[in-house]
Amino acid sequence: MSETDQPIKSPCIEVCALDDHNVCIGCYRTADEIIDWFAASDERKRVILEAVHRRRTASS
């Protein structure tokens, strides 16, 4: 099985709390992205993960 065939793993680290900007302090997803994740296509999940990466990098 190639890497692209594997399910895309959620960035959740089970530290679930939203900050003042409605972004989880654990995984850096917005509340809408967290809700969307369960029904999202792989392409949508990749978009969410890119946004997560940008938020995490900006907060460092």
C-alpha positions as CSV (number, residue, x, y, z in Angstrom):
1,M,0.0,0.0,0.0
2,S,1.5,3.3,-1.0
3,E,1.4,6.4,1.2
4,T,-1.3,8.0,-0.9
5,D,-3.5,4.9,-0.4
6,Q,-3.4,5.2,3.4
7,P,-6.1,7.0,5.3
8,I,-5.2,10.6,6.2
9,K,-4.7,10.8,9.9
10,S,-6.5,13.4,12.0
11,P,-4.2,15.9,13.6
12,C,-6.1,15.6,16.9
13,I,-3.9,15.1,19.9
14,E,-6.8,14.9,22.4
15,V,-6.2,18.4,23.8
16,C,-9.5,19.8,22.9
17,A,-10.1,23.4,23.7
18,L,-10.9,26.4,21.4
19,D,-9.0,29.7,21.8
20,D,-10.5,33.1,21.3
21,H,-10.2,32.7,17.5
22,N,-12.2,29.4,17.5
23,V,-9.1,27.4,16.9
24,C,-8.2,24.3,18.9
25,I,-5.1,24.7,21.0
26,G,-4.2,21.1,20.5
27,C,-4.6,20.4,16.8
28,Y,-4.9,24.0,15.4
29,R,-8.1,23.2,13.4
30,T,-11.0,25.6,13.5
31,A,-14.3,24.3,15.0
32,D,-15.7,24.0,11.5
33,E,-12.7,22.0,10.3
34,I,-13.0,19.6,13.2
35,I,-16.7,19.1,12.3
36,D,-15.9,18.8,8.6
37,W,-13.1,16.2,9.1
38,F,-15.4,13.2,9.6
39,A,-17.1,13.6,6.2
40,A,-14.3,15.3,4.3
41,S,-12.8,14.0,1.2
42,D,-9.0,13.3,1.2
43,E,-8.5,16.5,-0.8
44,R,-10.4,18.5,1.8
45,K,-8.4,16.9,4.6
46,R,-5.2,17.9,2.9
47,V,-6.4,21.5,2.6
48,I,-7.3,21.4,6.4
49,L,-3.8,20.0,7.2
50,E,-2.1,22.7,5.2
51,A,-4.1,25.3,7.1
52,V,-3.2,23.5,10.4
53,H,0.5,23.7,9.4
54,R,0.3,27.4,8.6
55,R,-1.4,28.1,12.0
56,R,1.0,26.0,14.0
57,T,4.0,27.7,12.3
58,A,2.6,31.2,12.8
59,S,2.1,30.5,16.5
60,S,5.7,29.3,17.1
